[in-house]
Amino acid sequence: MAQNASESGSPLAGVAGRYASALFELARDERAVDAVAEGLDRFDALLTESADLRRLVRSPAFSAEDQVKAIEAVLAKAGIGGLAGNFIRLSAANRRLFALPDMIRAYRELVRESKGIVRAEVRLAEQPSDAVLQDIKASLKDVAKAEVDLDLRIDPSLIGGIVVKLGSRMVDASLRTKLNSIRLAMQGAR
């Protein structure tokens, strides 16, 4: 039975993974891996900024023809061409725009893997200074023994401290977790 990306947990599963793998192989053959990544990143930024574009990408109410026309206009205005532009157009023509955000994530993962870059998710209660951010990156690079692509997220509910997920390892040194541990220990002492 086939699994989609969310069921299997792998960004390379399902439709998104197949499309991303095909794009990556083509980009690698044409020595355009970074150029394609840049084009996809620009399109992803447009998706983040525009609720209308997200609606176009996600909604099955638009015909393939309408999606292709709209995507053509967006790509032209954003200056996204080459393999990345053709890939986005193909996704629209094949009625796969709904999977495009997952395709972009899967492509990024393939690029990281090919370059030996490890992804680390770091959650902090507030935006760190540049010096603290550089210290975090350096520490993670030492632990991973590889270049690290940092995905920084601000989560005020942590109260303070840091939560790091590096590969399958996770370290939770947040104040919220420590306070919860103390609370549970005090309840057990009654």
C-alpha positions in Angstrom: 0.0 0.0 0.0 1.4 3.4 -0.9 2.0 6.0 1.8 2.0 9.7 1.5 4.7 11.9 3.0 2.8 12.7 6.1 2.0 9.1 6.9 5.5 7.8 6.4 7.3 10.8 8.0 9.7 10.9 5.1 9.8 14.0 2.9 10.7 11.8 0.0 7.6 9.6 0.1 4.6 9.8 -2.2 4.0 12.2 -5.1 6.1 15.0 -3.6 9.2 12.8 -3.2 8.9 11.4 -6.7 8.6 14.8 -8.3 11.4 16.3 -6.1 13.7 13.3 -6.9 13.1 13.7 -10.6 13.8 17.4 -10.5 16.9 16.9 -8.4 18.3 14.4 -10.9 17.6 16.7 -13.8 19.1 19.7 -12.0 22.2 17.7 -11.0 22.6 16.6 -14.6 22.4 20.2 -15.8 24.6 21.5 -12.9 21.7 23.7 -11.8 21.0 22.3 -8.3 21.5 25.7 -6.6 19.7 27.7 -9.3 16.7 25.5 -9.0 16.8 25.7 -5.2 16.9 29.5 -5.4 13.9 29.6 -7.8 11.9 27.2 -5.6 12.8 29.2 -2.5 11.5 32.4 -4.2 8.3 30.7 -5.1 8.0 29.3 -1.5 8.4 32.9 -0.2 5.6 34.1 -2.4 3.4 31.3 -1.1 4.2 32.4 2.5 3.3 36.0 1.6 0.2 35.6 -0.4 -3.0 34.1 0.8 -4.4 34.3 -2.7 -1.5 32.3 -4.1 -1.9 29.7 -1.3 -5.6 29.4 -2.2 -4.8 28.9 -5.9 -2.2 26.2 -5.1 -4.4 24.3 -2.6 -7.9 24.6 -4.1 -9.2 21.9 -6.4 -11.9 24.4 -7.6 -9.6 26.0 -10.1 -9.2 24.2 -13.4 -5.7 23.1 -14.6 -6.0 25.7 -17.3 -6.7 28.5 -14.8 -3.9 27.3 -12.5 -1.4 27.3 -15.4 -2.4 30.8 -16.5 -2.2 32.2 -13.0 1.1 30.4 -12.3 2.6 31.7 -15.6 1.7 35.3 -14.5 3.2 34.7 -11.0 6.4 33.2 -12.4 6.9 36.0 -15.0 6.4 38.7 -12.3 8.7 37.0 -9.9 11.3 36.3 -12.6 11.4 32.6 -11.9 12.5 30.7 -15.0 14.6 27.8 -16.0 14.1 24.4 -14.5 12.4 25.8 -11.4 9.8 27.7 -13.5 9.3 24.7 -15.8 8.8 22.4 -12.8 6.2 24.7 -11.2 4.4 24.9 -14.6 4.5 21.1 -14.9 3.1 20.8 -11.4 0.2 23.1 -12.4 -0.4 21.3 -15.7 -0.5 17.9 -14.0 -2.9 19.2 -11.2 -0.2 18.7 -8.6 0.1 22.3 -7.2 -1.4 21.1 -3.9 1.8 19.0 -3.4 4.2 21.8 -4.4 5.1 22.9 -0.8 6.0 19.3 0.0 7.9 19.0 -3.2 9.9 22.1 -2.4 10.7 20.7 1.1 11.7 17.3 -0.4 13.9 19.0 -2.9 15.6 21.0 -0.1 16.3 17.8 1.7 17.9 16.2 -1.3 20.1 19.3 -1.8 21.2 19.1 1.9 21.9 15.4 1.7 23.9 15.8 -1.5 26.1 18.5 0.2 26.4 16.6 3.5 24.5 19.3 5.4 22.6 18.3 8.5 19.3 20.0 9.3 18.8 21.2 12.9 15.6 22.6 14.3 16.2 25.1 17.1 13.4 26.6 19.2 14.0 29.5 21.5 11.6 31.7 23.6 12.9 34.9 21.9 14.9 36.0 19.0 18.6 35.5 19.8 21.4 38.0 19.1 23.6 37.3 16.1 26.5 36.3 18.5 24.3 33.8 20.3 23.0 32.4 16.9 26.6 32.0 15.7 27.5 30.1 19.0 24.5 27.8 18.5 25.5 27.1 14.9 29.2 26.5 15.9 28.1 24.1 18.7 25.8 22.1 16.5 28.4 21.9 13.8 30.8 20.4 16.3 28.2 17.9 17.5 27.1 16.9 14.0 30.6 16.9 12.5 29.1 18.5 9.4 27.7 21.7 8.1 24.3 22.6 9.7 21.3 24.2 8.1 19.5 25.9 11.0 15.7 26.1 11.1 15.2 28.7 13.9 11.7 29.0 15.4 10.6 31.4 18.1 8.3 29.8 20.7 7.4 32.1 23.6 5.7 29.2 25.4 9.2 27.8 26.2 9.6 30.7 28.7 13.4 30.4 28.3 16.1 28.0 27.3 16.4 26.0 24.1 15.0 23.0 22.4 17.2 21.4 19.7 16.3 18.6 17.3 19.3 17.3 15.3 18.5 14.3 13.2 16.8 11.8 15.5 18.2 13.4 18.6 16.4 16.0 20.6 17.6 18.0 23.6 15.0 20.0 25.6 16.6 22.5 27.9 13.6 24.8 28.1 12.5 26.5 31.2 9.0 25.2 30.6 10.2 21.6 30.7 12.2 22.2 33.8 9.3 23.8 35.6 7.0 20.9 34.6 9.6 18.4 36.0 9.7 20.3 39.3 5.9 20.4 39.5 5.7 16.6 38.9 8.4 15.9 41.4 6.5 18.0 44.0 3.3 16.2 43.3 5.0 12.9 43.8 6.4 14.1 47.2 3.0 14.6 48.7 
